[in-house]
Amino acid sequence: MPRNNLPYTLAEAKECAAIDYGAKAAEPKNLHHNVSRILTRAGIHSTVIVVDNGLVCLVPSEGEKGRERLAKVQRQIADDLAHYLGAELILLASGVCRMLTDYPAAWERCRRLINIARSFGRSGPISDQDFGPIPIFMAAVGGEV
């Protein structure tokens, strides 16, 4: 059996926390280190991945208790990165990803919610509950915001 040489495993249930710096943010430098440090201090084993104009954090799914803890940590991350960026960012968590095939749908959902948040001028930690049925309607019609 081949050995996994990746710094993370996709065999466990995980949530993706997407962080979007926004178009007006100052040039970020090594902000993934800040996020890794905050997650480590909170006792959350994670993998932080740099993506275009933001970060994706893969964190273990720990049910309702874990979601509450992640929500507190998201606020800390948003405050810390806003200081370095000179602007508010958008931060949200996806649903639970149990298989490799779950990740593209989770990323698409995060991207769609980030676009909705931008269109409403929202920033900071957000969730799909913040927008009522709008994300469901957008997904149903396959539309973009």
PyMOL commands that set and color helices and strands:
alter all, ss='L'
color gray80, all
select helices_A, chain A and resi 31-41+63-85+102-119+128-131+134-141
alter helices_A, ss='H'
color red, helices_A
select strands_A, chain A and resi 14-20+47-51+54-60+90-97+124-125
alter strands_A, ss='S'
color yellow, strands_A
deselect
rebuild
show_as cartoon
